[in-house]
Amino acid sequence: MEIREHRKNIRVRRKFPVRLFIEESNFFIEGISTNLSQGGAFIKSKNQHSCQAGALAFLTFFLPPDFTGQNETIGLRGDAVITRIDQENKGIAVEFVKALRGFERIDLPDLY
């Protein structure tokens, strides 16, 4: 039996480190993306309880060289809205303001 994906965007199941800056709280959260697409992501984090649905977050995904074909880790930075806090799965669901392909590339010296 063939299983078809019915979602709007294809999911990348690879895990990437992520840093979220929550604008209204003025703090960073570290996490790992476990489900990433052009439209959004699910991010596992020990600090998911510090977020609120509807809050604006600035995200940076850290992509390793073996994924990008670059010589070193690069970042992709963009804006997202937190859509759901999942206490059971210890994570945060976000919807990107613009598609992932529209995120800004950040080179390693500029990541921090």
N, CA, C and O atoms as a Tinker XYZ file with bonds, in Angstrom:
   448  protein
     1  N      0.837000   -1.176000    0.000000    73     2
     2  CA     0.000000    0.000000    0.000000    64     1     3
     3  C      0.891000    1.252000    0.000000    63     2     4     5
     4  O      1.822000    1.354000    0.798000    81     3
     5  N      0.607000    2.173000   -0.873000    73     3     6
     6  CA     1.380000    3.408000   -0.991000    64     5     7
     7  C      0.811000    4.471000   -0.054000    63     6     8     9
     8  O     -0.397000    4.705000   -0.022000    81     7
     9  N      1.685000    5.098000    0.694000    73     7    10
    10  CA     1.264000    6.181000    1.588000    64     9    11
    11  C      1.635000    7.499000    0.923000    63    10    12    13
    12  O      2.788000    7.707000    0.545000    81    11
    13  N      0.680000    8.367000    0.783000    73    11    14
    14  CA     0.919000    9.655000    0.134000    64    13    15
    15  C      0.966000   10.767000    1.155000    63    14    16    17
    16  O      0.238000   10.749000    2.148000    81    15
    17  N      1.823000   11.729000    0.906000    73    15    18
    18  CA     1.941000   12.922000    1.741000    64    17    19
    19  C      0.884000   13.909000    1.267000    63    18    20    21
    20  O      0.848000   14.264000    0.089000    81    19
    21  N      0.020000   14.355000    2.182000    73    19    22
    22  CA    -1.060000   15.271000    1.819000    64    21    23
    23  C     -0.789000   16.694000    2.281000    63    22    24    25
    24  O     -1.655000   17.560000    2.163000    81    23
    25  N      0.389000   16.937000    2.799000    73    23    26
    26  CA     0.714000   18.282000    3.279000    64    25    27
    27  C      1.073000   19.193000    2.111000    63    26    28    29
    28  O      1.474000   18.734000    1.041000    81    27
    29  N      0.919000   20.478000    2.339000    73    27    30
    30  CA     1.196000   21.472000    1.303000    64    29    31
    31  C      2.680000   21.499000    0.943000    63    30    32    33
    32  O      3.028000   21.629000   -0.230000    81    31
    33  N      3.570000   21.374000    1.956000    73    31    34
    34  CA     5.015000   21.432000    1.736000    64    33    35
    35  C      5.679000   20.126000    2.167000    63    34    36    37
    36  O      5.299000   19.533000    3.177000    81    35
    37  N      6.664000   19.687000    1.404000    73    35    38
    38  CA     7.429000   18.485000    1.734000    64    37    39
    39  C      8.236000   18.747000    2.999000    63    38    40    41
    40  O      8.780000   19.836000    3.178000    81    39
    41  N      8.315000   17.754000    3.872000    73    39    42
    42  CA     9.036000   17.864000    5.138000    64    41    43
    43  C     10.457000   17.330000    5.001000    63    42    44    45
    44  O     10.696000   16.319000    4.340000    81    43
    45  N     11.395000   18.030000    5.639000    73    43    46
    46  CA    12.770000   17.556000    5.783000    64    45    47
    47  C     12.852000   16.964000    7.177000    63    46    48    49
    48  O     12.647000   17.679000    8.158000    81    47
    49  N     13.140000   15.708000    7.288000    73    47    50
    50  CA    13.157000   15.026000    8.584000    64    49    51
    51  C     14.510000   15.111000    9.272000    63    50    52    53
    52  O     14.667000   14.601000   10.381000    81    51
    53  N     15.462000   15.727000    8.657000    73    51    54
    54  CA    16.789000   15.868000    9.260000    64    53    55
    55  C     16.735000   16.894000   10.388000    63    54    56    57
    56  O     15.969000   17.855000   10.325000    81    55
    57  N     17.549000   16.685000   11.417000    73    55    58
    58  CA    17.562000   17.576000   12.580000    64    57    59
    59  C     18.659000   18.633000   12.429000    63    58    60    61
    60  O     19.796000   18.330000   12.066000    81    59
    61  N     18.279000   19.891000   12.721000    73    59    62
    62  CA    19.218000   21.004000   12.664000    64    61    63
    63  C     19.136000   21.806000   13.961000    63    62    64    65
    64  O     18.043000   22.015000   14.487000    81    63
    65  N     20.275000   22.257000   14.480000    73    63    66
    66  CA    20.224000   23.178000   15.622000    64    65    67
    67  C     19.521000   24.469000   15.203000    63    66    68    69
    68  O     19.661000   24.931000   14.071000    81    67
    69  N     18.765000   25.039000   16.139000    73    67    70
    70  CA    18.010000   26.270000   15.878000    64    69    71
    71  C     18.133000   27.186000   17.080000    63    70    72    73
    72  O     18.132000   26.729000   18.223000    81    71
    73  N     18.237000   28.472000   16.819000    73    71    74
    74  CA    18.174000   29.477000   17.884000    64    73    75
    75  C     16.998000   30.384000   17.565000    63    74    76    77
    76  O     16.886000   30.914000   16.460000    81    75
    77  N     16.123000   30.554000   18.548000    73    75    78
    78  CA    14.965000   31.441000   18.401000    64    77    79
    79  C     15.160000   32.640000   19.311000    63    78    80    81
    80  O     15.519000   32.489000   20.479000    81    79
    81  N     14.928000   33.807000   18.786000    73    79    82
    82  CA    14.877000   35.016000   19.605000    64    81    83
    83  C     13.415000   35.420000   19.671000    63    82    84    85
    84  O     12.797000   35.727000   18.651000    81    83
    85  N     12.866000   35.416000   20.880000    73    83    86
    86  CA    11.465000   35.758000   21.080000    64    85    87
    87  C     11.383000   37.257000   21.341000    63    86    88    89
    88  O     11.844000   37.737000   22.376000    81    87
    89  N     10.798000   37.992000   20.406000    73    87    90
    90  CA    10.820000   39.449000   20.444000    64    89    91
    91  C     10.182000   40.028000   21.703000    63    90    92    93
    92  O     10.799000   40.855000   22.374000    81    91
    93  N      8.968000   39.614000   22.037000    73    91    94
    94  CA     8.273000   40.262000   23.153000    64    93    95
    95  C      8.892000   39.948000   24.506000    63    94    96    97
    96  O      8.717000   40.711000   25.456000    81    95
    97  N      9.612000   38.837000   24.610000    73    95    98
    98  CA    10.253000   38.470000   25.881000    64    97    99
    99  C     11.726000   38.858000   25.919000    63    98   100   101
   100  O     12.343000   38.868000   26.984000    81    99
   101  N     12.289000   39.176000   24.756000    73    99   102
   102  CA    13.683000   39.599000   24.640000    64   101   103
   103  C     14.659000   38.535000   25.160000    63   102   104   105
   104  O     15.588000   38.854000   25.902000    81   103
   105  N     14.443000   37.256000   24.763000    73   103   106
   106  CA    15.377000   36.203000   25.146000    64   105   107
   107  C     15.501000   35.158000   24.038000    63   106   108   109
   108  O     14.655000   35.064000   23.149000    81   107
   109  N     16.594000   34.365000   24.120000    73   107   110
   110  CA    16.880000   33.314000   23.157000    64   109   111
   111  C     16.468000   31.954000   23.702000    63   110   112   113
   112  O     16.509000   31.711000   24.908000    81   111
   113  N     16.075000   31.085000   22.800000    73   111   114
   114  CA    15.806000   29.685000   23.111000    64   113   115
   115  C     16.597000   28.841000   22.117000    63   114   116   117
   116  O     16.587000   29.115000   20.917000    81   115
   117  N     17.275000   27.828000   22.612000    73   115   118
   118  CA    18.004000   26.895000   21.758000    64   117   119
   119  C     17.141000   25.657000   21.555000    63   118   120   121
   120  O     16.408000   25.263000   22.462000    81   119
   121  N     17.215000   25.042000   20.386000    73   119   122
   122  CA    16.453000   23.844000   20.127000    64   121   123
   123  C     16.994000   23.082000   18.935000    63   122   124   125
   124  O     18.038000   23.417000   18.377000    81   123
   125  N     16.253000   22.045000   18.559000    73   123   126
   126  CA    16.596000   21.206000   17.411000    64   125   127
   127  C     15.336000   21.052000   16.563000    63   126   128   129
   128  O     14.281000   20.665000   17.066000    81   127
   129  N     15.458000   21.357000   15.277000    73   127   130
   130  CA    14.305000   21.159000   14.400000    64   129   131
   131  C     14.150000   19.666000   14.133000    63   130   132   133
   132  O     15.124000   18.971000   13.842000    81   131
   133  N     12.923000   19.185000   14.234000    73   131   134
   134  CA    12.669000   17.771000   13.957000    64   133   135
   135  C     11.745000   17.608000   12.760000    63   134   136   137
   136  O     11.517000   16.492000   12.294000    81   135
   137  N     11.223000   18.699000   12.273000    73   135   138
   138  CA    10.277000   18.663000   11.175000    64   137   139
   139  C     10.343000   20.041000   10.525000    63   138   140   141
   140  O      9.916000   21.028000   11.123000    81   139
   141  N     10.868000   20.113000    9.322000    73   139   142
   142  CA    11.124000   21.396000    8.670000    64   141   143
   143  C     10.564000   21.366000    7.254000    63   142   144   145
   144  O     10.730000   20.386000    6.527000    81   143
   145  N      9.891000   22.463000    6.871000    73   143   146
   146  CA     9.394000   22.591000    5.503000    64   145   147
   147  C      9.554000   24.041000    5.073000    63   146   148   149
   148  O     10.059000   24.865000    5.836000    81   147
   149  N      9.130000   24.356000    3.867000    73   147   150
   150  CA     9.185000   25.740000    3.388000    64   149   151
   151  C      8.255000   26.649000    4.180000    63   150   152   153
   152  O      8.471000   27.860000    4.229000    81   151
   153  N      7.231000   26.086000    4.797000    73   151   154
   154  CA     6.230000   26.898000    5.485000    64   153   155
   155  C      6.363000   27.001000    6.989000    63   154   156   157
   156  O      5.775000   27.892000    7.603000    81   155
   157  N      7.137000   26.092000    7.600000    73   155   158
   158  CA     7.235000   26.121000    9.052000    64   157   159
   159  C      8.100000   25.000000    9.583000    63   158   160   161
   160  O      8.752000   24.284000    8.822000    81   159
   161  N      8.100000   24.852000   10.913000    73   159   162
   162  CA     8.938000   23.843000   11.547000    64   161   163
   163  C      8.387000   23.475000   12.913000    63   162   164   165
   164  O      7.610000   24.217000   13.514000    81   163
   165  N      8.809000   22.307000   13.388000    73   163   166
   166  CA     8.600000   21.933000   14.779000    64   165   167
   167  C      9.978000   21.857000   15.406000    63   166   168   169
   168  O     10.883000   21.207000   14.884000    81   167
   169  N     10.121000   22.537000   16.542000    73   167   170
   170  CA    11.425000   22.656000   17.190000    64   169   171
   171  C     11.336000   22.107000   18.603000    63   170   172   173
   172  O     10.562000   22.598000   19.424000    81   171
   173  N     12.132000   21.089000   18.879000    73   171   174
   174  CA    12.217000   20.533000   20.238000    64   173   175
   175  C     13.086000   21.455000   21.072000    63   174   176   177
   176  O     14.147000   21.891000   20.625000    81   175
   177  N     12.633000   21.756000   22.299000    73   175   178
   178  CA    13.383000   22.630000   23.188000    64   177   179
   179  C     12.991000   22.358000   24.629000    63   178   180   181
   180  O     11.829000   22.078000   24.922000    81   179
   181  N     13.948000   22.439000   25.513000    73   179   182
   182  CA    13.662000   22.282000   26.940000    64   181   183
   183  C     12.955000   23.511000   27.495000    63   182   184   185
   184  O     12.407000   23.464000   28.596000    81   183
   185  N     12.961000   24.602000   26.751000    73   183   186
   186  CA    12.383000   25.863000   27.214000    64   185   187
   187  C     11.094000   26.225000   26.486000    63   186   188   189
   188  O     10.741000   27.402000   26.417000    81   187
   189  N     10.391000   25.247000   25.945000    73   187   190
   190  CA     9.174000   25.546000   25.188000    64   189   191
   191  C      8.128000   26.231000   26.042000    63   190   192   193
   192  O      7.317000   26.996000   25.521000    81   191
   193  N      8.126000   25.979000   27.328000    73   191   194
   194  CA     7.138000   26.583000   28.223000    64   193   195
   195  C      7.335000   28.099000   28.363000    63   194   196   197
   196  O      6.458000   28.792000   28.881000    81   195
   197  N      8.487000   28.616000   27.901000    73   195   198
   198  CA     8.770000   30.047000   27.980000    64   197   199
   199  C      8.149000   30.834000   26.829000    63   198   200   201
   200  O      8.268000   32.059000   26.782000    81   199
   201  N      7.492000   30.148000   25.909000    73   199   202
   202  CA     6.936000   30.788000   24.713000    64   201   203
   203  C      5.417000   30.871000   24.799000    63   202   204   205
   204  O      4.769000   30.179000   25.584000    81   203
   205  N      4.880000   31.749000   23.957000    73   203   206
   206  CA     3.430000   31.902000   23.842000    64   205   207
   207  C      3.018000   31.814000   22.383000    63   206   208   209
   208  O      3.685000   32.371000   21.511000    81   207
   209  N      1.928000   31.121000   22.118000    73   207   210
   210  CA     1.387000   31.088000   20.764000    64   209   211
   211  C      1.051000   32.514000   20.331000    63   210   212   213
   212  O      0.518000   33.304000   21.110000    81   211
   213  N      1.366000   32.821000   19.094000    73   211   214
   214  CA     1.115000   34.152000   18.547000    64   213   215
   215  C      2.308000   35.077000   18.615000    63   214   216   217
   216  O      2.310000   36.132000   17.981000    81   215
   217  N      3.335000   34.697000   19.382000    73   215   218
   218  CA     4.522000   35.550000   19.521000    64   217   219
   219  C      5.371000   35.494000   18.250000    63   218   220   221
   220  O      5.423000   34.468000   17.572000    81   219
   221  N      6.028000   36.596000   17.941000    73   219   222
   222  CA     6.951000   36.666000   16.812000    64   221   223
   223  C      8.318000   36.179000   17.262000    63   222   224   225
   224  O      8.799000   36.551000   18.333000    81   223
   225  N      8.941000   35.345000   16.439000    73   223   226
   226  CA    10.275000   34.826000   16.750000    64   225   227
   227  C     11.184000   35.033000   15.545000    63   226   228   229
   228  O     10.748000   34.937000   14.398000    81   227
   229  N     12.439000   35.314000   15.818000    73   227   230
   230  CA    13.469000   35.384000   14.790000    64   229   231
   231  C     14.277000   34.103000   14.923000    63   230   232   233
   232  O     14.857000   33.841000   15.977000    81   231
   233  N     14.322000   33.301000   13.862000    73   231   234
   234  CA    14.965000   31.996000   13.909000    64   233   235
   235  C     16.249000   31.984000   13.108000    63   234   236   237
   236  O     16.368000   32.658000   12.085000    81   235
   237  N     17.207000   31.208000   13.584000    73   235   238
   238  CA    18.392000   30.893000   12.804000    64   237   239
   239  C     18.572000   29.388000   12.828000    63   238   240   241
   240  O     18.755000   28.794000   13.890000    81   239
   241  N     18.521000   28.771000   11.654000    73   239   242
   242  CA    18.804000   27.345000   11.500000    64   241   243
   243  C     20.281000   27.214000   11.149000    63   242   244   245
   244  O     20.785000   27.947000   10.297000    81   243
   245  N     20.974000   26.288000   11.798000    73   243   246
   246  CA    22.391000   26.053000   11.557000    64   245   247
   247  C     22.529000   24.804000   10.683000    63   246   248   249
   248  O     22.248000   23.693000   11.132000    81   247
   249  N     22.959000   24.992000    9.442000    73   247   250
   250  CA    23.029000   23.900000    8.475000    64   249   251
   251  C     24.473000   23.458000    8.287000    63   250   252   253
   252  O     25.324000   24.274000    7.932000    81   251
   253  N     24.766000   22.174000    8.520000    73   251   254
   254  CA    26.144000   21.677000    8.440000    64   253   255
   255  C     26.621000   21.529000    6.992000    63   254   256   257
   256  O     25.812000   21.440000    6.069000    81   255
   257  N     27.935000   21.505000    6.809000    73   255   258
   258  CA    28.504000   21.398000    5.458000    64   257   259
   259  C     28.026000   20.181000    4.669000    63   258   260   261
   260  O     27.834000   20.273000    3.457000    81   259
   261  N     27.831000   19.043000    5.336000    73   259   262
   262  CA    27.401000   17.845000    4.598000    64   261   263
   263  C     25.984000   17.984000    4.038000    63   262   264   265
   264  O     25.606000   17.233000    3.139000    81   263
   265  N     25.206000   18.918000    4.546000    73   263   266
   266  CA    23.862000   19.156000    4.030000    64   265   267
   267  C     23.872000   20.198000    2.916000    63   266   268   269
   268  O     23.139000   20.070000    1.936000    81   267
   269  N     24.708000   21.234000    3.067000    73   267   270
   270  CA    24.700000   22.356000    2.127000    64   269   271
   271  C     25.737000   22.260000    1.020000    63   270   272   273
   272  O     25.609000   22.914000   -0.015000    81   271
   273  N     26.770000   21.441000    1.236000    73   271   274
   274  CA    27.860000   21.378000    0.268000    64   273   275
   275  C     28.855000   22.512000    0.436000    63   274   276   277
   276  O     29.773000   22.647000   -0.372000    81   275
   277  N     28.693000   23.327000    1.465000    73   275   278
   278  CA    29.621000   24.424000    1.754000    64   277   279
   279  C     30.802000   23.882000    2.562000    63   278   280   281
   280  O     30.807000   22.715000    2.954000    81   279
   281  N     31.791000   24.726000    2.807000    73   279   282
   282  CA    32.967000   24.313000    3.579000    64   281   283
   283  C     32.750000   24.382000    5.079000    63   282   284   285
   284  O     33.468000   23.732000    5.839000    81   283
   285  N     31.778000   25.154000    5.512000    73   283   286
   286  CA    31.511000   25.275000    6.946000    64   285   287
   287  C     30.020000   25.473000    7.182000    63   286   288   289
   288  O     29.253000   25.681000    6.242000    81   287
   289  N     29.623000   25.407000    8.438000    73   287   290
   290  CA    28.233000   25.599000    8.813000    64   289   291
   291  C     27.769000   26.994000    8.414000    63   290   292   293
   292  O     28.486000   27.981000    8.583000    81   291
   293  N     26.559000   27.049000    7.884000    73   291   294
   294  CA    25.957000   28.348000    7.565000    64   293   295
   295  C     24.646000   28.455000    8.336000    63   294   296   297
   296  O     24.105000   27.455000    8.807000    81   295
   297  N     24.153000   29.660000    8.456000    73   295   298
   298  CA    22.869000   29.886000    9.098000    64   297   299
   299  C     21.857000   30.381000    8.086000    63   298   300   301
   300  O     22.206000   31.037000    7.105000    81   299
   301  N     20.605000   30.060000    8.336000    73   299   302
   302  CA    19.492000   30.639000    7.594000    64   301   303
   303  C     18.628000   31.344000    8.614000    63   302   304   305
   304  O     18.143000   30.724000    9.560000    81   303
   305  N     18.433000   32.642000    8.426000    73   303   306
   306  CA    17.727000   33.460000    9.409000    64   305   307
   307  C     16.465000   34.048000    8.800000    63   306   308   309
   308  O     16.466000   34.566000    7.683000    81   307
   309  N     15.377000   33.950000    9.580000    73   307   310
   310  CA    14.112000   34.511000    9.128000    64   309   311
   311  C     13.134000   34.654000   10.275000    63   310   312   313
   312  O     13.427000   34.286000   11.412000    81   311
   313  N     11.970000   35.193000    9.963000    73   311   314
   314  CA    10.936000   35.456000   10.958000    64   313   315
   315  C      9.874000   34.356000   10.933000    63   314   316   317
   316  O      9.603000   33.747000    9.898000    81   315
   317  N      9.286000   34.126000   12.098000    73   315   318
   318  CA     8.213000   33.142000   12.208000    64   317   319
   319  C      7.259000   33.557000   13.322000    63   318   320   321
   320  O      7.603000   34.355000   14.194000    81   319
   321  N      6.070000   33.005000   13.271000    73   319   322
   322  CA     5.083000   33.183000   14.328000    64   321   323
   323  C      4.933000   31.839000   15.030000    63   322   324   325
   324  O      4.775000   30.805000   14.381000    81   323
   325  N      4.983000   31.861000   16.352000    73   323   326
   326  CA     4.771000   30.637000   17.121000    64   325   327
   327  C      3.287000   30.294000   17.050000    63   326   328   329
   328  O      2.439000   31.085000   17.463000    81   327
   329  N      2.985000   29.119000   16.529000    73   327   330
   330  CA     1.586000   28.727000   16.351000    64   329   331
   331  C      1.090000   27.788000   17.441000    63   330   332   333
   332  O     -0.109000   27.725000   17.711000    81   331
   333  N      2.019000   27.051000   18.075000    73   331   334
   334  CA     1.590000   26.078000   19.069000    64   333   335
   335  C      2.749000   25.728000   19.987000    63   334   336   337
   336  O      3.889000   25.589000   19.542000    81   335
   337  N      2.449000   25.589000   21.270000    73   335   338
   338  CA     3.400000   25.087000   22.260000    64   337   339
   339  C      2.940000   23.673000   22.597000    63   338   340   341
   340  O      1.809000   23.483000   23.043000    81   339
   341  N      3.789000   22.696000   22.392000    73   339   342
   342  CA     3.435000   21.303000   22.616000    64   341   343
   343  C      4.188000   20.791000   23.845000    63   342   344   345
   344  O      5.346000   20.384000   23.751000    81   343
   345  N      3.522000   20.818000   24.986000    73   343   346
   346  CA     4.156000   20.395000   26.236000    64   345   347
   347  C      4.452000   18.894000   26.221000    63   346   348   349
   348  O      5.485000   18.461000   26.734000    81   347
   349  N      3.564000   18.109000   25.644000    73   347   350
   350  CA     3.736000   16.657000   25.617000    64   349   351
   351  C      4.983000   16.252000   24.824000    63   350   352   353
   352  O      5.744000   15.387000   25.259000    81   351
   353  N      5.191000   16.880000   23.655000    73   351   354
   354  CA     6.339000   16.562000   22.804000    64   353   355
   355  C      7.520000   17.507000   23.030000    63   354   356   357
   356  O      8.528000   17.439000   22.327000    81   355
   357  N      7.381000   18.379000   24.012000    73   355   358
   358  CA     8.441000   19.323000   24.404000    64   357   359
   359  C      8.966000   20.110000   23.199000    63   358   360   361
   360  O     10.143000   20.041000   22.846000    81   359
   361  N      8.045000   20.860000   22.584000    73   359   362
   362  CA     8.462000   21.611000   21.424000    64   361   363
   363  C      7.561000   22.782000   21.079000    63   362   364   365
   364  O      6.554000   23.052000   21.734000    81   363
   365  N      7.970000   23.462000   20.020000    73   363   366
   366  CA     7.326000   24.679000   19.552000    64   365   367
   367  C      7.061000   24.532000   18.057000    63   366   368   369
   368  O      7.974000   24.204000   17.300000    81   367
   369  N      5.837000   24.768000   17.627000    73   367   370
   370  CA     5.510000   24.792000   16.207000    64   369   371
   371  C      5.532000   26.245000   15.747000    63   370   372   373
   372  O      4.969000   27.123000   16.401000    81   371
   373  N      6.188000   26.487000   14.617000    73   371   374
   374  CA     6.255000   27.845000   14.081000    64   373   375
   375  C      5.843000   27.842000   12.615000    63   374   376   377
   376  O      6.056000   26.869000   11.892000    81   375
   377  N      5.250000   28.952000   12.198000    73   375   378
   378  CA     4.922000   29.181000   10.799000    64   377   379
   379  C      5.781000   30.338000   10.326000    63   378   380   381
   380  O      5.803000   31.398000   10.951000    81   379
   381  N      6.486000   30.139000    9.230000    73   379   382
   382  CA     7.379000   31.175000    8.726000    64   381   383
   383  C      6.585000   32.334000    8.122000    63   382   384   385
   384  O      5.553000   32.127000    7.484000    81   383
   385  N      7.079000   33.547000    8.331000    73   383   386
   386  CA     6.451000   34.729000    7.754000    64   385   387
   387  C      6.618000   34.702000    6.237000    63   386   388   389
   388  O      5.679000   35.012000    5.504000    81   387
   389  N      7.811000   34.332000    5.762000    73   387   390
   390  CA     8.008000   34.051000    4.348000    64   389   391
   391  C      8.698000   32.699000    4.245000    63   390   392   393
   392  O      9.338000   32.253000    5.198000    81   391
   393  N      8.573000   32.053000    3.112000    73   391   394
   394  CA     9.073000   30.686000    2.938000    64   393   395
   395  C     10.547000   30.568000    3.305000    63   394   396   397
   396  O     11.303000   31.535000    3.218000    81   395
   397  N     10.938000   29.379000    3.713000    73   395   398
   398  CA    12.322000   29.104000    4.111000    64   397   399
   399  C     13.305000   29.516000    3.023000    63   398   400   401
   400  O     14.390000   30.007000    3.335000    81   399
   401  N     12.955000   29.330000    1.770000    73   399   402
   402  CA    13.859000   29.716000    0.674000    64   401   403
   403  C     14.112000   31.228000    0.656000    63   402   404   405
   404  O     15.063000   31.685000    0.022000    81   403
   405  N     13.274000   32.003000    1.344000    73   403   406
   406  CA    13.449000   33.447000    1.434000    64   405   407
   407  C     14.239000   33.886000    2.662000    63   406   408   409
   408  O     14.454000   35.081000    2.863000    81   407
   409  N     14.680000   32.920000    3.496000    73   407   410
   410  CA    15.480000   33.257000    4.672000    64   409   411
   411  C     16.844000   33.798000    4.231000    63   410   412   413
   412  O     17.350000   33.457000    3.162000    81   411
   413  N     17.411000   34.631000    5.064000    73   411   414
   414  CA    18.715000   35.241000    4.788000    64   413   415
   415  C     19.836000   34.289000    5.192000    63   414   416   417
   416  O     19.810000   33.707000    6.276000    81   415
   417  N     20.817000   34.140000    4.306000    73   415   418
   418  CA    21.988000   33.325000    4.626000    64   417   419
   419  C     22.916000   34.126000    5.531000    63   418   420   421
   420  O     23.211000   35.292000    5.267000    81   419
   421  N     23.368000   33.486000    6.593000    73   419   422
   422  CA    24.294000   34.102000    7.544000    64   421   423
   423  C     25.535000   33.209000    7.608000    63   422   424   425
   424  O     25.435000   32.023000    7.922000    81   423
   425  N     26.696000   33.776000    7.311000    73   423   426
   426  CA    27.935000   32.999000    7.387000    64   425   427
   427  C     28.411000   32.881000    8.827000    63   426   428   429
   428  O     28.028000   33.687000    9.675000    81   427
   429  N     29.237000   31.891000    9.108000    73   427   430
   430  CA    29.642000   31.540000   10.456000    64   429   431
   431  C     30.104000   32.720000   11.312000    63   430   432   433
   432  O     29.647000   32.823000   12.451000    81   431
   433  N     30.977000   33.615000   10.846000    73   431   434
   434  CA    31.398000   34.714000   11.738000    64   433   435
   435  C     30.250000   35.622000   12.169000    63   434   436   437
   436  O     30.344000   36.286000   13.201000    81   435
   437  N     29.165000   35.659000   11.390000    73   435   438
   438  CA    28.030000   36.532000   11.701000    64   437   439
   439  C     26.923000   35.833000   12.479000    63   438   440   441
   440  O     25.924000   36.463000   12.826000    81   439
   441  N     27.081000   34.540000   12.758000    73   439   442
   442  CA    26.013000   33.780000   13.403000    64   441   443
   443  C     25.721000   34.236000   14.797000    63   442   444   445
   444  O     24.575000   34.155000   15.238000    81   443
   445  N     26.702000   34.707000   15.503000    73   443   446
   446  CA    26.504000   35.029000   16.911000    64   445   447
   447  C     26.550000   36.484000   17.101000    63   446   448
   448  O     26.404000   36.965000   18.225000    81   447
